[in-house]
Amino acid sequence: MVTDVVTMFGGSGFLGRRVVARLVQQGGDVRIAVRHPERAGGLAQGGRAGQVTCIAADVWDEASVIDAIAGSAAVINCVGHYVEKSGASFDAIHGRGAEHVARQAKAAGVRRLVHISGIGADSDSASPYVRARAKGERLVADAFPGATILRPSVLFGPDDNFFNMLARMARYSPVLPLFGSGGTRLQPVFVDDVAEACARVLTDETTAGQIYELGGPDIYTYRDLLRLVLDRTGRWRPLIPVPFVIWNILAALAAVLPNPPVTRDQITLMGQDNVVTGEALAFEDLGIDPTAAADVLPRYAGFI
């Protein structure tokens, strides 16, 4: 059971909210460190009075990181961005930002550090996002040798941006485009399972310095996932292969938009399998039986 102060960087995000809720259930005091504390106010209403607090912090601003970590026994870094914006590059967030958290956690005498990365982190990847994830892992391990690194696959849950997006496409589009032939393999992982993994890591000293790859129990091709969504929504749509060269052209044209619907980096990611390699530890090593996507999808609001 977690009973000490845990600082959560990115605690208002999709995964971060679940981790906060899990730690609160275990009785821990949670400090949510986010750039906009006012947006995380609802999280502070959970648990007993004063159990959850919010503080302004930006992983790129090392002084704010120091203030957020002060007095903490453990730190979890859930900060993540999938689209680069001004002042929030992949390197700034996943690379140097992660290093700032790890370095200051070590300097403050923090007992445990959990760093959220992603399956497939590779310094030689064609994807700037994946390269930044790999750089972040390396910098974190150097700055805080006992850090535990969690690499989840594609996260899903009732308010995710993945299956809900596919459900919206199935509802409004007469056809569903595939990335290439749709053969890219994915291993969607339930967000609550990853939150449980974070909580268990904090209470198990043997996890220090380890890397865990977290994937769901089933591996799907992208085409299979679209078929699963169509089945659960009771719809039929033709699945149309779209060559990656066409996707890259569309992404280049969309790059001028403030919030492009698709980026070239996302296209690159969709050309790479996102599955557990078997070379690292996994859910079973934490005593967790991962939840199947097919069991959770019927509970989504977008699937009713």
C-alpha contacts under 8 A as a table, 3 or more apart, distances in Angstrom:
res1	aa1	res2	aa2	distance
1	M	26	Q	5.52
1	M	27	G	7.30
1	M	28	G	7.80
1	M	203	T	6.44
2	V	23	L	6.61
2	V	26	Q	5.77
2	V	27	G	6.36
2	V	28	G	4.99
2	V	199	A	7.38
2	V	202	L	7.12
2	V	203	T	6.59
3	T	26	Q	7.21
3	T	27	G	5.57
3	T	28	G	3.98
3	T	29	D	6.55
4	D	28	G	5.57
4	D	29	D	6.06
4	D	72	S	7.41
4	D	73	A	6.01
4	D	74	A	7.69
5	V	28	G	6.36
5	V	29	D	4.70
5	V	30	V	5.71
5	V	31	R	7.09
5	V	71	G	7.36
5	V	72	S	4.97
5	V	73	A	5.62
5	V	74	A	6.73
6	V	28	G	7.23
6	V	29	D	6.27
6	V	30	V	4.96
6	V	31	R	6.12
6	V	72	S	5.65
6	V	73	A	6.11
6	V	74	A	4.80
6	V	75	V	5.51
6	V	76	I	7.37
7	T	30	V	5.89
7	T	31	R	4.61
7	T	32	I	5.97
7	T	33	A	6.71
7	T	68	A	6.95
7	T	69	I	6.20
7	T	72	S	6.29
7	T	74	A	6.44
7	T	75	V	4.80
7	T	76	I	6.34
8	M	11	G	5.15
8	M	16	G	7.33
8	M	20	V	7.59
8	M	30	V	7.00
8	M	31	R	6.01
8	M	32	I	4.88
8	M	33	A	5.71
8	M	75	V	6.04
8	M	76	I	5.00
8	M	77	N	6.11
8	M	78	C	7.14
9	F	16	G	7.91
9	F	32	I	6.27
9	F	33	A	4.74
9	F	34	V	6.14
9	F	57	A	7.98
9	F	59	V	7.86
9	F	75	V	7.68
9	F	76	I	6.22
9	F	77	N	4.78
9	F	78	C	5.72
9	F	79	V	5.97
10	G	13	G	5.70
10	G	16	G	5.80
10	G	32	I	7.28
10	G	33	A	6.42
10	G	34	V	5.66
10	G	77	N	6.55
10	G	78	C	4.92
10	G	79	V	4.39
10	G	80	G	7.48
11	G	15	L	7.61
11	G	16	G	3.98
11	G	17	R	5.48
11	G	19	V	7.53
11	G	20	V	6.58
11	G	32	I	5.28
11	G	33	A	6.61
11	G	34	V	6.83
11	G	40	A	7.94
11	G	78	C	6.79
11	G	79	V	7.86
12	S	16	G	5.55
12	S	17	R	5.27
12	S	32	I	7.44
12	S	34	V	7.11
12	S	39	R	7.56
12	S	40	A	5.53
12	S	43	L	7.66
13	G	16	G	4.86
13	G	17	R	5.80
13	G	78	C	7.77
13	G	79	V	7.69
14	F	17	R	5.83
14	F	18	R	7.09
14	F	159	D	7.94
14	F	160	D	7.14
15	L	18	R	5.35
15	L	19	V	6.37
15	L	78	C	7.11
15	L	191	V	6.13
15	L	192	D	7.94
15	L	194	V	7.80
15	L	195	A	6.92
16	G	19	V	5.06
16	G	20	V	6.14
16	G	78	C	5.94
16	G	195	A	7.88
17	R	20	V	5.15
17	R	21	A	6.26
17	R	43	L	7.36
18	R	21	A	5.11
18	R	22	R	6.20
18	R	191	V	7.21
18	R	192	D	6.22
18	R	195	A	5.75
19	V	22	R	5.09
19	V	23	L	6.19
19	V	192	D	7.80
19	V	195	A	4.54
19	V	196	E	7.26
19	V	198	C	6.96
19	V	199	A	7.33
20	V	23	L	5.22
20	V	24	V	6.12
20	V	30	V	6.85
20	V	43	L	7.83
21	A	24	V	5.12
21	A	25	Q	6.25
21	A	46	G	7.69
22	R	25	Q	5.12
22	R	26	Q	6.50
22	R	195	A	6.70
22	R	196	E	6.82
22	R	199	A	6.97
23	L	26	Q	5.04
23	L	27	G	6.46
23	L	28	G	5.54
23	L	29	D	7.74
23	L	30	V	7.26
23	L	199	A	6.47
24	V	27	G	5.07
24	V	28	G	5.46
24	V	29	D	6.93
24	V	30	V	7.17
24	V	46	G	7.45
24	V	47	G	5.96
24	V	51	Q	7.43
24	V	52	V	7.75
25	Q	28	G	7.63
25	Q	47	G	7.47
28	G	51	Q	7.23
29	D	50	G	7.93
29	D	51	Q	4.77
29	D	52	V	6.00
30	V	51	Q	6.27
30	V	52	V	4.86
30	V	53	T	6.48
31	R	52	V	5.86
31	R	53	T	4.93
31	R	54	C	5.64
31	R	55	I	7.02
31	R	68	A	7.70
32	I	37	P	7.92
32	I	40	A	7.93
32	I	52	V	7.32
32	I	53	T	6.10
32	I	54	C	4.62
32	I	55	I	6.11
33	A	37	P	7.45
33	A	54	C	6.03
33	A	55	I	5.00
33	A	56	A	5.78
33	A	57	A	5.31
33	A	58	D	7.76
33	A	68	A	6.22
34	V	37	P	5.71
34	V	40	A	7.96
34	V	54	C	7.46
34	V	55	I	6.49
34	V	56	A	5.31
34	V	57	A	5.11
34	V	58	D	6.45
35	R	56	A	5.20
35	R	57	A	5.09
35	R	58	D	5.36
36	H	39	R	5.72
36	H	40	A	7.34
36	H	56	A	6.23
37	P	40	A	5.25
37	P	41	G	6.66
37	P	54	C	5.63
37	P	55	I	5.94
37	P	56	A	5.65
38	E	41	G	5.41
39	R	42	G	7.66
40	A	43	L	5.61
40	A	44	A	7.09
40	A	54	C	7.14
41	G	44	A	5.34
41	G	45	Q	7.10
41	G	54	C	7.45
42	G	45	Q	5.48
42	G	46	G	7.66
43	L	46	G	5.86
43	L	52	V	7.23
44	A	47	G	7.93
44	A	50	G	7.92
44	A	51	Q	7.66
44	A	52	V	4.78
44	A	53	T	5.66
44	A	54	C	7.04
45	Q	52	V	7.37
46	G	51	Q	7.81
46	G	52	V	7.03
47	G	51	Q	6.01
47	G	52	V	7.15
48	R	51	Q	5.40
49	A	52	V	7.75
50	G	53	T	6.46
55	I	68	A	6.63
56	A	64	S	7.27
56	A	68	A	7.73
57	A	61	D	7.29
57	A	64	S	4.91
57	A	65	V	5.94
57	A	68	A	6.59
58	D	61	D	5.22
58	D	62	E	7.58
58	D	64	S	6.32
58	D	65	V	6.69
59	V	62	E	6.41
59	V	64	S	7.59
59	V	65	V	6.10
59	V	93	I	6.87
59	V	97	G	4.69
59	V	98	A	6.88
59	V	100	H	6.46
59	V	101	V	6.51
60	W	92	A	6.43
60	W	93	I	6.89
60	W	96	R	7.16
60	W	97	G	4.88
60	W	100	H	7.11
61	D	64	S	5.56
61	D	65	V	6.53
62	E	65	V	4.89
62	E	66	I	6.31
62	E	100	H	5.95
62	E	101	V	7.73
62	E	104	Q	7.91
63	A	66	I	5.20
63	A	67	D	6.58
64	S	67	D	5.16
64	S	68	A	6.21
65	V	68	A	5.10
65	V	69	I	6.19
65	V	100	H	7.29
65	V	101	V	6.37
65	V	104	Q	7.11
66	I	69	I	5.36
66	I	70	A	6.21
66	I	104	Q	6.04
66	I	105	A	7.96
66	I	108	A	8.00
67	D	70	A	5.45
69	I	72	S	5.55
69	I	75	V	7.29
69	I	104	Q	7.54
69	I	105	A	6.59
69	I	108	A	7.33
70	A	108	A	6.67
71	G	108	A	7.81
72	S	75	V	7.03
72	S	110	V	6.25
73	A	109	G	7.92
73	A	110	V	5.03
73	A	111	R	5.38
73	A	112	R	6.80
74	A	110	V	5.59
74	A	111	R	5.67
74	A	112	R	4.65
74	A	113	L	5.77
74	A	202	L	7.54
75	V	105	A	7.18
75	V	110	V	7.27
75	V	112	R	6.39
75	V	113	L	4.87
75	V	114	V	6.33
76	I	113	L	5.81
76	I	114	V	4.65
76	I	115	H	5.98
76	I	116	I	7.72
77	N	98	A	7.47
77	N	101	V	7.53
77	N	113	L	7.87
77	N	114	V	6.31
77	N	115	H	5.05
77	N	116	I	6.06
78	C	115	H	6.85
78	C	116	I	5.41
79	V	93	I	7.31
79	V	94	H	7.67
79	V	116	I	7.75
80	G	93	I	6.97
80	G	94	H	6.84
81	H	84	E	7.03
81	H	88	A	7.92
81	H	90	F	7.01
81	H	93	I	7.31
81	H	94	H	7.97
82	Y	90	F	7.92
82	Y	129	Y	7.23
83	V	90	F	7.95
83	V	263	T	7.63
84	E	88	A	5.87
84	E	89	S	4.88
84	E	90	F	6.16
85	K	88	A	5.16
85	K	89	S	6.14
86	S	89	S	6.96
87	G	92	A	7.80
88	A	92	A	6.06
88	A	93	I	6.31
89	S	92	A	5.11
89	S	93	I	6.31
90	F	93	I	5.35
90	F	94	H	5.56
90	F	95	G	6.95
90	F	128	P	7.03
90	F	129	Y	5.76
90	F	132	A	5.82
91	D	94	H	5.47
91	D	95	G	4.50
91	D	96	R	6.14
91	D	97	G	7.65
91	D	132	A	5.29
92	A	95	G	5.70
92	A	96	R	5.22
92	A	97	G	5.39
93	I	96	R	6.43
93	I	97	G	4.66
93	I	98	A	6.56
94	H	97	G	5.91
94	H	98	A	5.55
94	H	132	A	5.60
94	H	133	R	5.55
94	H	135	K	7.62
94	H	136	G	5.37
95	G	98	A	5.45
95	G	99	E	6.45
95	G	132	A	5.36
95	G	133	R	6.60
95	G	134	A	7.98
95	G	135	K	5.45
95	G	136	G	4.04
95	G	137	E	7.84
95	G	139	L	7.21
96	R	99	E	4.89
96	R	100	H	6.23
96	R	136	G	6.83
96	R	139	L	7.68
97	G	100	H	5.14
97	G	101	V	6.58
97	G	136	G	8.00
98	A	101	V	5.26
98	A	102	A	6.31
98	A	115	H	7.96
98	A	136	G	5.71
98	A	139	L	7.43
98	A	140	V	6.42
99	E	102	A	5.09
99	E	103	R	5.89
99	E	136	G	6.59
99	E	139	L	5.38
99	E	140	V	5.27
99	E	143	A	6.83
100	H	103	R	5.24
100	H	104	Q	6.10
101	V	104	Q	5.44
101	V	105	A	5.96
102	A	105	A	5.06
102	A	106	K	6.20
102	A	113	L	7.35
102	A	140	V	5.43
102	A	143	A	5.71
102	A	144	F	5.63
103	R	106	K	5.25
103	R	107	A	6.25
103	R	140	V	7.57
103	R	143	A	5.07
103	R	144	F	6.55
104	Q	107	A	4.87
104	Q	108	A	6.00
105	A	108	A	5.18
105	A	109	G	6.39
105	A	110	V	5.25
105	A	113	L	7.40
105	A	144	F	7.67
106	K	109	G	5.27
106	K	110	V	5.89
106	K	143	A	7.09
106	K	144	F	5.84
107	A	110	V	7.66
110	V	113	L	7.33
112	R	146	G	7.30
112	R	147	A	6.61
112	R	148	T	7.93
112	R	202	L	6.68
112	R	208	A	7.41
113	L	144	F	7.72
113	L	146	G	7.35
113	L	147	A	4.84
113	L	148	T	6.26
114	V	147	A	5.78
114	V	148	T	4.85
114	V	149	I	5.90
114	V	150	L	7.30
114	V	198	C	7.21
114	V	201	V	7.84
114	V	202	L	7.87
115	H	137	E	7.85
115	H	140	V	7.79
115	H	147	A	6.93
115	H	148	T	6.20
115	H	149	I	4.85
115	H	150	L	6.26
116	I	149	I	5.97
116	I	150	L	4.99
116	I	151	R	6.21
116	I	152	P	7.71
117	S	121	A	7.42
117	S	133	R	5.98
117	S	134	A	7.99
117	S	136	G	7.92
117	S	137	E	7.10
117	S	149	I	6.67
117	S	150	L	5.86
117	S	151	R	4.83
117	S	152	P	7.08
118	G	121	A	6.04
118	G	133	R	7.01
118	G	150	L	7.08
118	G	151	R	3.89
118	G	152	P	5.07
118	G	153	S	6.22
118	G	213	E	7.87
119	I	151	R	4.81
119	I	152	P	5.72
119	I	153	S	5.44
119	I	213	E	6.31
119	I	214	L	7.70
119	I	274	N	6.28
119	I	275	V	6.81
119	I	276	V	6.81
120	G	130	V	7.03
120	G	274	N	6.45
120	G	275	V	7.81
121	A	125	S	7.97
121	A	130	V	5.13
121	A	131	R	6.51
121	A	133	R	5.48
121	A	134	A	4.67
122	D	125	S	5.35
122	D	130	V	5.92
122	D	131	R	5.47
122	D	133	R	7.42
122	D	134	A	5.13
123	S	130	V	7.19
123	S	131	R	4.47
123	S	132	A	7.42
123	S	134	A	5.31
123	S	135	K	6.54
124	D	131	R	6.58
125	S	128	P	7.35
125	S	130	V	6.26
125	S	131	R	5.78
126	A	130	V	7.87
126	A	131	R	7.67
126	A	268	T	7.20
127	S	130	V	5.27
127	S	131	R	6.22
127	S	265	D	5.69
127	S	268	T	6.13
127	S	269	L	6.81
128	P	131	R	5.05
128	P	132	A	6.03
128	P	265	D	6.97
129	Y	132	A	5.19
129	Y	133	R	6.31
129	Y	265	D	7.13
130	V	133	R	5.05
130	V	134	A	6.36
131	R	134	A	5.13
131	R	135	K	6.16
132	A	135	K	4.93
132	A	136	G	6.02
133	R	136	G	5.07
133	R	137	E	6.32
134	A	137	E	5.15
134	A	138	R	6.35
135	K	138	R	5.17
135	K	139	L	6.17
136	G	139	L	5.14
136	G	140	V	5.96
137	E	140	V	5.17
137	E	141	A	6.10
137	E	149	I	7.37
138	R	141	A	5.25
138	R	142	D	6.23
139	L	142	D	5.14
139	L	143	A	6.13
140	V	143	A	5.17
140	V	144	F	5.76
140	V	145	P	7.48
140	V	147	A	7.15
141	A	144	F	5.23
141	A	145	P	4.75
141	A	146	G	7.24
141	A	147	A	6.27
141	A	209	G	7.78
142	D	145	P	5.76
144	F	147	A	5.59
145	P	209	G	6.14
146	G	208	A	4.91
146	G	209	G	4.14
146	G	210	Q	7.83
147	A	208	A	5.77
147	A	209	G	4.93
147	A	210	Q	7.32
148	T	201	V	7.66
148	T	207	T	6.40
148	T	208	A	5.24
148	T	209	G	4.99
148	T	210	Q	5.13
148	T	211	I	6.00
148	T	212	Y	7.95
149	I	209	G	7.53
149	I	210	Q	6.39
149	I	211	I	4.73
149	I	212	Y	6.32
150	L	211	I	5.93
150	L	212	Y	4.95
150	L	213	E	6.14
150	L	214	L	7.07
151	R	211	I	7.47
151	R	212	Y	5.99
151	R	213	E	4.67
151	R	214	L	5.82
152	P	155	L	7.10
152	P	189	V	6.94
152	P	194	V	7.15
152	P	213	E	5.90
152	P	214	L	4.45
152	P	215	G	6.06
153	S	186	L	7.52
153	S	187	Q	6.07
153	S	188	P	5.84
153	S	189	V	5.95
153	S	213	E	7.70
153	S	214	L	6.16
153	S	215	G	5.30
153	S	216	G	7.88
153	S	274	N	6.24
153	S	275	V	6.56
153	S	276	V	7.65
154	V	162	F	7.98
154	V	186	L	7.24
154	V	187	Q	6.72
154	V	188	P	4.78
154	V	189	V	6.00
154	V	215	G	7.93
154	V	274	N	7.57
155	L	160	D	7.37
155	L	162	F	7.67
155	L	188	P	5.82
155	L	189	V	5.07
155	L	190	F	5.88
155	L	191	V	5.54
156	F	159	D	7.92
156	F	160	D	5.43
156	F	161	N	7.77
156	F	162	F	6.59
156	F	163	F	6.82
156	F	188	P	6.45
156	F	189	V	6.04
156	F	190	F	5.11
156	F	191	V	5.68
156	F	293	A	7.72
157	G	160	D	5.20
157	G	190	F	5.95
157	G	191	V	5.74
157	G	192	D	7.67
157	G	296	V	7.56
157	G	300	Y	7.85
158	P	164	N	7.98
158	P	297	L	7.74
158	P	299	R	7.15
158	P	300	Y	4.98
158	P	301	A	7.12
159	D	164	N	7.15
159	D	300	Y	7.68
160	D	163	F	6.59
160	D	164	N	6.21
161	N	164	N	5.71
161	N	165	M	5.76
162	F	165	M	5.27
162	F	166	L	6.47
163	F	166	L	4.98
163	F	167	A	6.07
163	F	229	V	7.52
164	N	167	A	4.93
164	N	168	R	6.18
164	N	302	G	6.26
165	M	168	R	5.12
165	M	169	M	6.25
166	L	169	M	5.03
166	L	170	A	6.16
166	L	226	L	7.06
166	L	229	V	7.05
167	A	170	A	4.98
167	A	171	R	6.17
167	A	229	V	6.32
167	A	230	L	7.69
167	A	233	T	7.44
167	A	302	G	6.43
167	A	303	F	6.94
168	R	171	R	5.01
168	R	172	Y	6.18
168	R	302	G	7.50
169	M	172	Y	5.43
169	M	173	S	5.30
169	M	176	L	7.00
170	A	173	S	5.82
170	A	174	P	7.64
170	A	175	V	7.74
170	A	176	L	6.94
170	A	229	V	7.69
170	A	230	L	6.65
170	A	235	R	7.27
170	A	237	R	7.06
171	R	235	R	7.85
173	S	176	L	6.72
174	P	237	R	6.25
174	P	238	P	7.66
175	V	237	R	5.28
175	V	238	P	5.17
175	V	239	L	6.19
175	V	240	I	6.90
176	L	226	L	7.99
176	L	237	R	6.45
176	L	238	P	6.24
176	L	239	L	4.94
176	L	240	I	6.07
177	P	239	L	5.87
177	P	240	I	4.78
177	P	241	P	5.98
177	P	242	V	6.22
178	L	181	S	6.12
178	L	182	G	5.06
178	L	222	Y	7.54
178	L	223	R	6.92
178	L	239	L	6.52
178	L	240	I	5.72
178	L	241	P	4.73
178	L	242	V	5.61
179	F	182	G	5.22
179	F	222	Y	7.90
179	F	241	P	6.53
179	F	242	V	5.74
179	F	243	P	6.67
179	F	244	F	6.33
179	F	247	W	7.61
179	F	267	I	7.85
179	F	270	M	6.75
179	F	271	G	7.40
180	G	183	G	7.47
180	G	241	P	5.42
180	G	242	V	5.00
180	G	243	P	4.49
180	G	244	F	5.44
180	G	271	G	7.93
181	S	223	R	7.81
181	S	241	P	4.98
181	S	242	V	7.02
181	S	243	P	7.49
182	G	221	T	6.48
182	G	222	Y	5.02
182	G	223	R	4.72
182	G	241	P	6.89
183	G	221	T	5.10
183	G	222	Y	6.00
183	G	223	R	6.49
184	T	221	T	5.28
184	T	222	Y	5.70
184	T	270	M	6.67
184	T	271	G	6.13
184	T	272	Q	6.19
184	T	273	D	5.30
184	T	274	N	7.97
185	R	219	I	6.54
185	R	220	Y	5.50
185	R	221	T	4.27
185	R	222	Y	6.30
185	R	272	Q	7.64
185	R	273	D	4.71
185	R	274	N	6.13
185	R	275	V	6.87
186	L	219	I	5.72
186	L	220	Y	5.38
186	L	221	T	6.02
186	L	222	Y	6.85
186	L	273	D	6.05
186	L	274	N	4.87
186	L	275	V	5.65
187	Q	215	G	5.38
187	Q	216	G	5.51
187	Q	217	P	7.47
187	Q	218	D	6.04
187	Q	219	I	4.60
187	Q	220	Y	6.31
187	Q	274	N	6.43
187	Q	275	V	5.23
187	Q	276	V	7.52
188	P	215	G	6.14
188	P	216	G	5.35
188	P	218	D	7.59
188	P	219	I	7.53
188	P	293	A	6.87
189	V	193	D	7.33
189	V	194	V	7.54
189	V	214	L	6.99
189	V	215	G	4.99
189	V	216	G	4.28
189	V	217	P	7.98
189	V	290	P	7.40
189	V	291	T	7.34
189	V	292	A	7.77
189	V	293	A	7.40
190	F	193	D	5.40
190	F	194	V	6.79
190	F	216	G	6.84
190	F	290	P	7.26
190	F	291	T	6.08
190	F	292	A	7.52
190	F	293	A	7.07
191	V	194	V	5.23
191	V	195	A	6.32
192	D	195	A	4.92
192	D	196	E	6.14
193	D	196	E	5.03
193	D	197	A	6.24
193	D	288	I	7.49
193	D	290	P	6.22
193	D	291	T	7.16
194	V	197	A	4.89
194	V	198	C	6.37
194	V	214	L	7.24
195	A	198	C	5.14
195	A	199	A	6.47
196	E	199	A	5.12
196	E	200	R	6.20
197	A	200	R	5.15
197	A	201	V	6.07
197	A	283	F	7.46
197	A	286	L	6.89
197	A	288	I	7.55
198	C	201	V	5.25
198	C	202	L	6.54
199	A	202	L	5.41
199	A	203	T	6.88
200	R	203	T	5.33
200	R	204	D	6.30
200	R	286	L	7.06
201	V	204	D	5.22
201	V	205	E	7.43
201	V	207	T	5.93
201	V	208	A	7.90
201	V	286	L	7.73
202	L	205	E	7.30
204	D	207	T	5.87
204	D	208	A	7.90
205	E	208	A	5.69
207	T	210	Q	5.45
210	Q	281	L	7.73
211	I	280	A	6.12
211	I	281	L	6.32
212	Y	280	A	5.66
212	Y	281	L	4.56
212	Y	282	A	5.07
212	Y	283	F	7.52
213	E	276	V	5.84
213	E	277	T	7.75
213	E	280	A	6.05
213	E	281	L	6.15
213	E	282	A	5.13
213	E	283	F	7.59
214	L	276	V	6.82
214	L	282	A	5.62
214	L	283	F	5.99
215	G	275	V	6.64
215	G	276	V	5.97
215	G	282	A	7.85
215	G	283	F	7.76
215	G	290	P	7.71
216	G	219	I	7.49
216	G	290	P	5.52
216	G	291	T	6.34
216	G	292	A	6.19
216	G	293	A	7.54
217	P	290	P	5.99
217	P	291	T	6.80
217	P	292	A	5.86
218	D	292	A	6.68
218	D	293	A	7.88
219	I	275	V	7.29
220	Y	223	R	7.83
220	Y	224	D	5.66
220	Y	225	L	6.16
221	T	224	D	5.04
221	T	225	L	6.39
222	Y	225	L	5.08
222	Y	226	L	6.42
223	R	226	L	5.26
223	R	227	R	6.36
223	R	239	L	7.72
224	D	227	R	5.00
224	D	228	L	6.13
225	L	228	L	4.92
225	L	229	V	6.24
226	L	229	V	5.10
226	L	230	L	6.18
227	R	230	L	5.05
227	R	231	D	6.05
228	L	231	D	5.06
228	L	232	R	6.19
228	L	294	A	7.65
229	V	232	R	5.14
229	V	233	T	6.09
230	L	233	T	5.16
230	L	234	G	5.90
230	L	235	R	5.05
230	L	236	W	6.05
230	L	237	R	7.49
231	D	234	G	5.19
231	D	235	R	6.46
231	D	236	W	7.82
232	R	235	R	7.92
232	R	297	L	7.24
232	R	298	P	6.59
232	R	303	F	6.56
233	T	303	F	5.32
233	T	304	I	7.03
242	V	246	I	6.72
242	V	247	W	7.16
243	P	246	I	5.47
243	P	247	W	6.68
244	F	247	W	4.90
244	F	248	N	6.15
244	F	267	I	7.35
244	F	271	G	7.97
245	V	248	N	5.13
245	V	249	I	6.37
246	I	249	I	5.11
246	I	250	L	6.27
247	W	250	L	5.08
247	W	251	A	6.08
247	W	264	R	7.94
247	W	267	I	6.79
248	N	251	A	4.98
248	N	252	A	6.10
248	N	263	T	7.97
248	N	264	R	5.77
248	N	267	I	6.77
249	I	252	A	5.12
249	I	253	L	6.33
250	L	253	L	5.17
250	L	254	A	6.13
251	A	254	A	4.97
251	A	255	A	6.08
251	A	260	P	7.75
251	A	262	V	5.64
251	A	263	T	4.93
251	A	264	R	5.36
251	A	267	I	7.91
252	A	255	A	5.23
252	A	256	V	7.93
252	A	263	T	7.37
252	A	264	R	6.84
253	L	256	V	6.62
254	A	257	L	5.61
254	A	260	P	5.32
254	A	261	P	7.16
254	A	262	V	7.11
254	A	263	T	7.41
255	A	258	P	7.87
255	A	260	P	5.89
255	A	263	T	6.80
256	V	260	P	7.50
257	L	260	P	5.21
260	P	263	T	6.56
262	V	266	Q	6.53
262	V	267	I	7.44
263	T	266	Q	5.20
263	T	267	I	6.40
264	R	267	I	4.97
264	R	268	T	6.24
265	D	268	T	4.99
265	D	269	L	6.29
266	Q	269	L	4.99
266	Q	270	M	6.24
267	I	270	M	5.11
267	I	271	G	6.58
268	T	271	G	5.30
268	T	272	Q	7.04
269	L	272	Q	5.40
270	M	273	D	7.52
277	T	280	A	7.15
278	G	281	L	7.35
278	G	282	A	7.89
281	L	284	E	7.96
281	L	285	D	6.20
282	A	285	D	5.51
282	A	286	L	7.14
283	F	286	L	5.23
283	F	287	G	6.43
283	F	288	I	5.18
283	F	289	D	6.76
283	F	290	P	6.94
284	E	287	G	4.91
284	E	288	I	5.45
284	E	289	D	6.57
285	D	288	I	7.54
291	T	295	D	7.28
291	T	296	V	7.76
292	A	295	D	5.42
292	A	296	V	6.87
293	A	296	V	5.29
293	A	297	L	6.10
294	A	297	L	5.58
294	A	298	P	7.54
295	D	298	P	6.88
296	V	299	R	5.70
296	V	300	Y	7.26
297	L	300	Y	5.43
297	L	303	F	6.94
298	P	303	F	6.02
298	P	304	I	7.14
299	R	303	F	7.15
299	R	304	I	7.64
300	Y	303	F	5.24
300	Y	304	I	6.89
301	A	304	I	5.59
